[in-house]
Amino acid sequence: MSITVAQSAGLCFGVSRAIRMVEELLDEGKQVCTLGPIIHNPQKVAEFEQRGVRIVAEPAQVSEKEVLVIRAHGIPSATEEAIRALHLNYRNATCPFVIKIHQIVLQHSEIGDIILIAGDKNHPEVRGIIGHCHSECHTFRNSDELVQLLEKFPYLKEKSLCAVAQTTFDGSEWKKSLKKLQKLCTNAKFFDTICNATSLRQSEAAILASQSDLMLVIGGRHSSNTNKLFHICKSRCEETYLIESADELPLSRVRGHSRIGVTAGASTPASIIKEVLDTMTEEIKTAAEESKENFEELLEESFKNYNTDGKVHGVVVEVTPTEVRVDVGRKQTGIIPLSELSGDPNAKAEDLVKVGDELDVIIMKTNDQEGTILLSKRLLDSQKGWDEIVKAEEEKTVVTGTVTEVVKGGVIAVTNGMKVFIPASLATATRGEDLNNLLKQEVSFRIIETTRQRKRAVGSIRSVLNDERKKKTEEFWASAEVGKQYHGVVKSLTSYGAFVDIGGIDGMVHISELSWNRIKHPSEVVSVGDELDVYIKGLDPEKGKISLGYKKAEDNPWEILKNQYPVGTVCEVKIVGLTQFGAFARILPGIDGLIHVSQISDERVEKPQDVLSVGQKVTVKITAIDFERKRISLSMREAVEAPAEEDEEE
């Protein structure tokens, strides 16, 4: 079996540039909003929403504190004017190829040309192009619609026309349209504005699909270029699937093909493509390994090679570390080797049976010379267990089992004497968790697939975990309210904050909420696994976002200053910065005050550097505090005068 990935699969230049722009703004600590989703990929959009990125429909919804990012699709000129009129802080991530189309239609519409646009009129990019036209404008989605358009408005055939294409338009359909225009119109100008990357992606996908038994197109279902890729591949490979993530992989179909092709839309991040490939690779490896051992064939071979009298009932008379002896009512001694007692390779005989237990077993072989009968409880249990497995799949019930092995691509769990393979992608709540933590643990899972010919079953722990998480989520939102306190555990850290599990649901403590002091990364305050007492600072039920607070009011250094360092207090401080007009001194961690150059000494000081140095400790008097502007004035001169005044009063 082979998997071939198209070289051009994944993010195009324009989309990659827009994503990078948003990420850089977030890393700078900016509040960001985008005019529509920045990318037609739900996973990436959700990730940005977790980081606080807001999606707005119009410029008027942008606040003064936010930076607006215009996505790669571009916008109409009227929207640009509205942004400038509102004096918004914005960044323009419009793709250079789209800007070129704007310039073409603007120039030709101003001289009176009628504009024809090949593309979907409802697509954001096409709406933006239309918004730069100052003359009559029409759109068409294919060559047939173009012909219908010319028949509906016959005067177009004699007019001066300017034709452009949406950057992601189907290249073959564009060629057909050009032939129609050249044949039917006498005065038409054509501009091939399809993005080079799009053309290359479509041609590669067409070739790869024609050479594949199964084709996977990865991308958002709302993405225009992804849908075009899907239709191109579908026309050349009947078994073509459009998926948004690895969770949607048709694993049962993947196993049945030897040549698999993979491509991805211009809005698909490399991380999602890698996740799909990793999941398929794991599945293929597992299928290859398991194909070596066909359970049904082994069972039939056992009955074929040995003299067997079928199922018998017996009583355990002796238990040893390697075997169990059973009385089955015959002259021969019944022996069950440990390997035939249970499907669990780690099981111990003394933990499974004891003297006096009654068992149903299968006779595998009779040896009259030695006076023994070889018995198997495992085979009989597996027959019964298989029926339970099939029933569980049909009824979608939850079963329990023990993880006995960690294998390539996943884990093996034993339930009712049957081995069930659970892929790594379905074994834990999130990808990347250590599978060894599941070893010898009892787990709950669903049977999601069975192969009856081979008696092979595939399970999903994640399915059960998702249900449990959904239930906990519903319970949380039913009782959640701002200010409510929780005891949680730090699950992960990002550059912008810490995600904390507060009982089956994650909330985020923004980096600014972790400490009253300025920090560069959450790891300066917390680590994964730390237990925290947090409270709900904000809730967004529609988006499922939970903002958590961690800082305590009593730890606020400004509150400590107000209570313990009133105006007039004399204290020792540390010089932390020098300027031409004075020196900054650290009073408390996170709070600095200014010693103006005139307050350093009774004698004239030209430059603070002549008297003070960074790191030096000096005694000062707090002369003024502005809590609103967070400014503090200090004086070394008055600190010297204060003790003398006190002596005079005494």
Residue, then its C-alpha position, 0 to 999 in steps of 0.5 A: m500500500s502506498i500513500t502519495v501526497a501532492q507537492s502543492a498541497g496545503l496553505c497558499f502564499g496569501v493565506s499563509r501570509a494572513i495567518r502569520m500577520v494575525e499570529e504576530l499581532l497576538d504575540e505582541g499582545k494586541q487585541v485582534c479581530t478579523l473581517g470575516p473568518i481569516i481562513h476557511n478552516p474551522q480548526k484554525v479559526a477555533e484556535f484563534e478564537q481561543r486566543g481571543v481573536r474576534i470575527v466581525a461582519e463590518p468595520a463598525q463592530v471594531s473597538e478602538k483597542e482592537v487591530l482589524v485584519i483584512r483577510a486574503h480574500g480582499i474587500p470592496s473599496a467602499t469597505e476600505e473607505a469605511i475603515r479609514a473614515l472610522h480611523l481604525n487601526y488595521r492591517n491589510a492581508t489581501c493577497p497580492f494576486v487579488i489586489k492585481i484583479h482589483q487594479i485591473v477591474l478598476q482601471h477598465s471599468e473607469i474607461g467604460d469596459i463591462i466587467l465579466i468575472a468568472g467565479d461564484k458571486n457569493h464568494p468573499e473574493v468575488r464580492g470584493i472584486i465587484g466592489h472595485c468595479h465602477s461600471e456594469c458587471h456580471t459573473f458566471r460560474n462556468s462556460d455554460e453560464l457564460v453562454q446563457l449570460l450572452e444570450k440573455f444580454p445580447y448587446l454584450k457581444e458588441k460591447s468592450l468587455c474585460a474578463v477576469a477570473q477568481t484566483t481559485f477558479d477551475g483552470s479547465e473551465w476558464k479555458k472553455s470560457l475563453k474559447k466561448l468569449q473569443k468565438l462570440c464576442t468581437n471586442a473582449k480583453f482577457f486577463d488570466t488571474i487564476c493564482n499560479a499555485t491554484s493552477l498547479r494544485q488543480s493540475e497535480a490533483a487531477i494527475l494524482a487522482s487518475q493514478s489512485d484507487l482512493m483520493l483524499v481532499i483535506g480542507g474546509r467544506h466552506s472553502s471554494n478552492t477545496n470544493k473545486l479540488f474535490h470535484i476535479c478529483k471525483s471526476r477522475c477517481e470515483e472513491t474520493y472523500l473530502i475531510e476536514s480533519a483526521d477524525e473524518l478519515p474513512l479508515s475502513r475504506v483506506r485499508g482496502h486500497s493499495r494506491i492512496g492519493v492526498t491533496a489539500g486546499a489552500s486553507t489547510p494548515a500543514s499540521i492537519i495534513k500531517e495528522v491525517l497522514d500519521t493516522m493513516t500510517e498507523e492504521i496501515k501498519t496495524a492492518a499489516e501486522e494483524s493480517k499476519e494472524n487471522f484468528e478464524e483461520l487459526l481456529e479452523e486450523s486447530f480443529k483440523n490438526y487435532n482430534t477434538d470432541g468439541k465442548v465439554h464441562g469440567v472441574v478445576v482440580e489443580v492450578t500451577p503457574t503454567e497450567v490448570r488441570v481439569d477433570v472432564g469426566r474421562k480417563q485422561t487428565g485435562i490440561i489447560p496451558l496458561s496461553e489457552l486459559s485467557g487472551d490476556p498475555n499478562a494474566k496469572a492462572e491463580d488470579l483467574v481460577k481456583v480449585g473447584d471452579e466449573l469451566d466450559v472448555i474445548i478439547m483441542k487434542t487427545n493424547d492417549q499415550e500420555g493420558t492427557i487432553l489438551l483443552s482451551k478456555r480462551l477459544l470458547d470465550s472468544q467465540k462468546g466474546w465475539d458475539e458480544i462484540v458484534k452486539a455492542e457495535e450494533e447497539k452502540t453500547v459502551v463496553t469495558g476492558t483492560v489494556t494489555e498491550v501498547v503496540k505500533g499505532g495504538v493499544i490492545a484492550v481485552t474484553n470478554g476474552m476478545k482483543v480489540f484494537i484501539p488506534a492511537s488517534l482514538a485512545t485518548a482525549t487528545r492526540g500526543e498523550d502517552l499511551n503507556n499510561l493506559l497499560k493495565q488500566e480498565v477502560s471504557f470504549r465503543i466498538i466502531e468497526t468489526t471485520r466478521q471474516r477475521k473476527r477483528a474489532v476496532g474500538s474508540i475510547r475517545s468516543v466515550l470520553n467525548d460523551e463524558r466531556k459533553k455531559k460535564t460541559e452541559e452540567f458546567w454551563a447550567s451552573a456557571e456564573v461569573g465570579k464562581q471559584y474552581h480548583g483546577v489543573v493546568k493542562s497546557l501552556t501557550s505564549y498567550g496563557a494557560f489552559v486549566d481543566i476545571g472539572g472536564i472543561d477547559g478555561m483559559v487564564h490569559i498571561s495578563e491574569l497570571s501575575w501582577n508583574r509583567i511576565k514574558h511567558p506563563s511558564e514563569v508562574v505555572s507549569v503543566g500539572d499545577e493545581l490552581d484556585v481560579y475563578i470565572k472572569g468571563l463567559d461566552p456560551e455561544k463560542g464555548k469560551i471561558s475566561l478565568g482569573y487567577k490573580k488575587a486582589e490582596d496580592n495587587p502591589w498597588e493595594i499593598l502600596k496603598n495600605q503599607y506605603p502612604v504618602g510620607t513614608v520613608c523607605e529603602v529602594k533600589i535604582v532600576g533605571l536612569t534618564q536625563f530627568g531623573a532615576f526610577a527606583r523599585i519600591l515593590p515588585g512591579i511598582d517603580g517611582l521617579i526620583h526627579v533630578s531636582q530631588i536627588s540632592d540639596e546640591r545641584v546635580e547635572k545628570p543622575q548618572d553622576v550621583l546614582s547607578v543602577g542597582q544602588k540602594v538609597t533611602v527616599k520619601i514618598t511625596a506623591i501617589d497618582f493611583e489612576r495614572k500609576r505614578i509615584s514621586l520620590s525624594m531623596r532630599e526630603a528623606v534626609e530632612a525627615p529624621a532631622e524634623e523628627d528630632e526637633e519635634e522630640 
